[in-house]
Amino acid sequence: MFIDDYLNEARIQAIATNFIRAYRNRAAKGRLNSSMGLREEPRPECAVGTSGEDLPPGASILASCFILPIDGGSIDFRLLTKFQGDAAKGIFSGLNGNYIRYLLGSVELHKTRIRARRLELRTKAESLGLSHRRTGDAVAHLMVGWETFLEFAKARGALSDTESNTLKAEAWSAICEAARFQTEHQESEDVALNGLKLLRSVLHGGSAHLERLNGYVDEKYLSTLGWREVGEIWRPSGTRIGYFNQKELLLDPTATFSELQKMARNLGRSITVSQRAFWRTMIERRFVETPNESGKIGSKRVINKIGTRHRCVILKLDLFLEGAHENGTIEVTSTIRDRPT
């Protein structure tokens, strides 16, 4: 099954993501029969491919995919023209028909062998230190499919054992190399990392600001926290989404999430989870610590400047400003604290 020219348009996005999710979960539509019993339906067993200029949204969906970027310079158009001519002559459809007949000749044996081999290859792939466990499963699926096709080619006399082993080794090397690049695509939909990047963009771009509390803060940091120098006076820009002092950012969870959503939309993207799920993800990633016993996001905190208590998510100022990780993301260690009034 192939999805051609995928676009991040709402209707196409919904159809494609539902289809990919159903394939990943091996789930049918779950329809009922006339007696209101669950109808038996075949699960999707085909391989799914897609082409397009964008990727489906959501970290879970992307982790289910194996993404191969292709630019125009990597395509040999002379070979492409030759293969298109071969396809028009029916060569590939005939080859595919012969392959299917080969598999059907011992279908149960192939199922048992492929299942065992896939688990073996998945374990081997996971030892490579891949960023997501689903990537190891994708590697195993691709490799076991290639091995099975090579066995078919040997059985028909098209390849010798030596040629088959050489192609198998080359395929494993290429698939593993591509697997290591999946991290970049998966991180592009990482809710926590994207949230931190969006927060920096919101504040530095002046869409929102943090109000200064007691204590001195170096003026060179003010532009990063949503302030602009007008003449010789620093003035806040945009909506207030929290406060800051010498050590911490005190973020209003609701106001902050609203501004992050706006920035994401301006960039043509979206935050694909609810506000509560977003902050829970930040907790799980240890950007913020476990919430208080009430289970609420953030803790009541006295804001000295106004003398009232607000529920705030607290990030360390120095780590937010200066904690650049080697891979270019922002490493923010955060805490949620209860302090007496």
N, C-alpha and C positions, 0 to 999 in steps of 0.2 A: 504494500500500500504506500502511495507516495502523495504528499501534499505539496503542490507546486506554488511557488511565489507567495509564501506566507507574508502577511502584513499585520502590524499591530493595530488593526482596525477592530473596533469592539466586537462586531458579529463574528468575524473570522477568528479573532482571538478566542472567543468563547467556544466555538466549535473545535478548534485545533487543540486547545488545552484539555477539553473534556475527552477528546479522542485519545490524546497522549496519556492522560491519566487512566483511562479505561484499559489501554494496552498495558501500561505499567502494572496495574493491579490485576490484570487478567480477569477483568470484570465485564459481564454482559450488561444489557440495559435493565435487567431485573423486572421484566414485565410480568403481569399476572394473566392467567387464563380465565375462561368464562366462569369457572367455579371459584375464582379468587385465590387460586393456588399459584405458587411461583412457577412460571413457565421455564422449562428446561431450554437453555439457549447455549449455543457454542461460544466459547470464550475466544477472543482474538488471538490467533497464533501467528499471524503474518509479521514480517519485519516492517517497521514504519520508517519512512524517510521523508524529509521535507527540504525544500529550498526556499530561500527568501533573503531579504536584505535586513531583517531584524530577527530577534529571538523572542520566544514566548516568555511572558513575565512569570516571576515566582521562582524562588530558590529550589523548591521541591520539584517543579516541572523541569527546570534546567538540569538538575541532578539526574533526572531520568533520561536525559538526552546525551548523545555523544556528538559534539560539535566540531565540525571541520571547516574552518575559514578557507575560502578559495578566492583568489584574486585572478583577474584576467591574464596576468603574466604567467600564471602557473599552468595554463591550458595550452596544449599543443593543438592548434586548430586543424592542422593537416591530419593528425590522427583522429580528431573528433569527426572530421568529414568522412574519413574512411569508415569509422565505426557506425556512423549514421547510414552510410551506404549498405554496410553489412546488415544493419537492423532492418532496412527496407527490403532486403532480400530474404528476410526470415531466418537468418542464421542464428541470432540470439534467441528467438522464440523457439526454434527447433532444439537448441542446446538446453534451454530451460525445460522443455517438455521431456527430453531424455533424462535430465537430472531428477525430475519429479518421479518418473517411472522407476528410476534406480532406487529412490528412497522408499517408494511404495512396495518394492519387491521384498523388503524386510523391515517393514515399518516399526514393528514392536522392538526388534533388535536395535534399530537406529535410535528409537526413543530412549531405551535403557542406556545405551552407550553414550549418547549425547548428553543426557541428564547427568550421568556420573562424571563425564569429562568436563562439563561446564562447571560443576562444583570444584573440581580439581584446579581448573584454570582460574576460577574466581579467587581461591585461596592464594594461588601464586601471584595474581595481580595485586591483591591487597597487601602483600609484602613489599610492594613498591612505594608505600607511603602516600597513597593517593588521598586527595582532599575529602572525598565523599565515598561512602561504602557502595553506593549505587554505581559509581564509576567502575569499580572492580567487576561488578556484574555485567556492565556493558562490554568491557574488555573481553570477558569470558564468552559472551554471546557472539561477538564478532569473530573471535578466534576459533571457536568450535564450528561455526558455520564455514569458515575458510578451510579448516581441516577436513570437514566432511566433503566439501567440494573437491579438494585435492584427492581424496580417496576415490571419488567417482571418476576423476580424470585418470588416475592410475588403473582403475578397473577397466576402463575403456581403451587403455593402451596409449593415451595421449601424453602421459608423463612417466618417466622412470622414477625409481625410488630416490635416486640422488637429486633429480630435478624437483621432486615433491618436497624433500627435506629442505632444500635450499629456499624454495618459495615459502615454506612454513616458517623458517627462521627469519626471513625478511619481513614477513607479515607480522610476526610477533614483535619484532623490533619497532616497526612502524606504528602499530596499534598502541604499544606502550608509550612511545614518544608522544603520540597525539593525546593519550590519556593524561599525561602530565600537564598539558595545556588546558585541561578542563577547569582547573582551579580558577583561572582568570575569568572564565565565563560564569562560573558558579558564584564568585565573589561579586560579580556585577549585579546580582540579585540578592546579595546578603543583606537582610533587613537591618541588622545592627550596624554593620560597617557603612552602609548607605545612609543610615540615620545620622551617624557622626559626621559624615562628609556634608550632608545636607545642612546640619546645624552650623557648621563652619561657614557654608555658603550664605545661609540666611543672615547670620550676624555680620560677616565681613562685607556682604553685599548691601547692607543697610535696610533689608526688609523688616528687621526686628532688632531690638536691642535688649541688653540687660542693664538694669538700673544699679548705679554704684551705691554700696552701703558704706559703713564706717571703715576707715583704714585707707592707706595710700596704695595706689596701683600705678605702676609705671605707665606713662601716657602712650608709650609705643604699643601697648596692648589694647588701647581703647578702640582702635579701628577694627580690630578682630572681634570686639564684643559689641559692635553695632553703633559706635559713636563716630561723629565726623567733626573735624576741626573747621569752624567757621570764624574766619579772622584769627583771633587768639583764644577763642572760646570753644571748648568741646561740647557738642550738643548731641543728644540721642537721635537715632533715626528709626522710623517705623514703629511697629507695635512693641510694647514691653512684654517680654515672655518670661521674665524672672529678674534675678538680682545677682550681683557678684560682690565679693570682698577680696581681701588679699590672698585668700587661699582657695576659695570655692566658687563654683557657679551654682546658683540655686534656681533651678528651672521649674516653672509651672508646667506640669505634665500636659494639661489640656491645651493651653496656649501654645506651647512649644510644638506639640504634635500638629496643631492646625497650621502653623507656619511651615512646618516641614512638608506637609501635604501640598500647600500652595507652591512651594519651590519645586517640588517634584513635578507638578503639573506644568509649570513654566518650562521645565526641561524636557517635556514630552514623555515623562515617566509617571509612575504612581507608586505609592506605598501600598502593598497588596494585602496588608493585615489591618485589623482594627487597632484603635489606640491602646487598649489593654494588652492585646497580643504583642504590639510593638514594644511596650515597656517590659513585658515578660521576657521577650527575646533579649532585651538589653541586660536583664537580670541573669538569664541563662548564660550569656556570653561574658558575664562578670564585668560588664561596663557599669552596672549598678549591682549592689548587693541584694540579698534576700530581703523582701519587704518586712514590715513589722508584723506582729502577731495577728493583727486584724485582717491581714491579707491585702490591704489597700496599697496602691502604688504610691510611694513617697511617704513622708512622715511630717507631722505637724512641726513647724519650726518658727521660732520668734524672729520676725523681721524687725530689727532694732530701729530702723529708720522710721517706721510707721507704727510700731508698737502693737502689731497684730500678728496672729499666727496664720501661716499659709502652708499648704501641703506642697512640698518641694522634692524634686529629685536633685541630688547633690553630686556634682562632678568636681574633681580636683582641678583648680585653675592651672597650676603649673604643668600638669600632664596634658591637659587639653590644649594648651598653647604650644608646648615644646616637645610632647611625646610622639614625635614622628617615628613610625615603625619602618623597618628596613624595606618593606614592600610598598611603602608609600601611603599606607593607611594610618589613621590616627589611633594611637593606643591610649585609651582613656581609662584610668582606674577610678571607679566611682563608689560612693557610699550613700546609703540611706540611714539617717540617724534620728533618734529621738533625743531631744534636749529639753531640759526643764524650762518652764516659762519663768 
